[in-house]
Amino acid sequence: MRKSFFVVLGIIFTSILLGFFVWKILTRKTDSVYRNFSKSNWEDVILEVLSKKDPDLEDYSYASMSLAEFNFHLLTVPSEKREKVASRFAEKSGLKFFKREVGGRTIFTFEDRFFLFYPKVRFSKREHFVKNYF
């Protein structure tokens, strides 16, 4: 009786462990959005998400992070090439960019329209309590 109990317990544990490993292998990120994001190909990530017919929330979050990185990348580009790089990417993607003068420097910033696709999330319970009672 005791021996069979531990055998059954071992079989259950082994099957759970095997199921976990199979699940981890089968759900690995293999799509090109994640691959391009991990290789820091910001433009490719954004263009691919824009061209997808039905991107999911994860694609939008990768595109949003890539756009933030691309905006930061524009700061490192030499000033004479910034407008050319920004206008070329705006043509390819269809995204609008803003040109601002800050501290004597011209900064180009693309608008992040991927935030519009994030679900509306209710704020925390503490903020709800403060809003209702104070």
N, C-alpha and C positions, 0 to 999 in steps of 0.2 A: 504494500500500500504506500509506504513512504517513498520507495524507490520510484514508483510510477508517478507519484505526485511531482517529484523533482524533475522527472523526464518531461512531463507535460508542461511544467513551468519553464523549463529550458527551451522547449519547442516554441512556446508562446513568445518568450523573450527573443529568440533567434528570428522568428517570423516578423516581429515588430521591427527589429534592427534591420533585417533585410528589406522590409517595406520602406523604411526610412531612406536607406541608401538608394533604392530604385527610384523613389520619389525625388531625391536630390539630383540624381543623374538626369531623369527625364524632364525636370523643370528648369534645367540650366538655360541661361540666357543665350540664345543662338541667333536672335534676330539682328539685323544689320544696324538698327538704331543703337542698341546697346554696344555693339562692336565698335561703331564709329565714335560713340561717346567715350568708351574706354581708351580709344586711341587719340582722343582730343581733336577729332575732326568735327569741329563745331558747325561749320557751314553744311556739311553733309547730313548731320543729324537734323538740323532745322529744315533743310530742303526735303529730306525724306519724310518727315512727319507732315509737312505741308502737302506732300503729294499722295500720302496714304488716303484711302477712301474712308476707312473707319479706324482712326487711331484711338488707342485706349488711354486711360488716365496716366499710365506709366510713360507712354510716349510723349504726352504733353509735358510731364514733369522733366523728362530728359531734354526736350526742346527748350523749355523755359530756362533750365540751368545752362544749356549750351548757348542760348542767346545772351545770358548774363556774362558768360565767359568770352563770347565774341565781342561784346561791348567793352570788356576789359582789355581784350586783345587790341582793339582799335586805339587804346591809349598808348600802347607800346609801339605802334606803327609810326614811322617818321611823319611829321606834320604835312609834308608835301604829298604824301601818298594816301593820307587818311580819307580825303573826300573821294578819291578815285576808288579805293577799296569799298567804302560805304555805298557809293552809288552803284557799283557793279553788283554788290550783294543785294541791294534793294531791287535792282532789275531782275535778278534771278529769283528772289523769294517773294517779291510783291509786298514786303513789309516796309512801313514808313520809318524814316529816321529823322531825328531832330538835330539841328546844329545849334550849339550854344557856345557863348563866350564866357569862360570862367577863369578869372585870374590871368587874363592875357592869352589863354590857350583856347583853341577851338576844339570842342568835344562833340563827337558824333555819337548819338545814342539811338538804338532801335527800340521801338515800342514792343512790349511783351504782350501779345494778344493771346498767348497760350493760357494766361491766368483766367480768362473768361470761361474756360472749359473745366476748371476745377469745381468740384461740388461745393455747394454752400454748406459750411460746417457751423454748427451751433457753438457759441463760445462756452467757456468753462462755467461750472456751477457757481463758482465764487463770483464771477462777473455778473452772472444772472441774479444772484442774491443781492449784490450791491446795486444793480440797476433797479430791482423791484422794491427794495426796502430803504434805500437812501437817496 
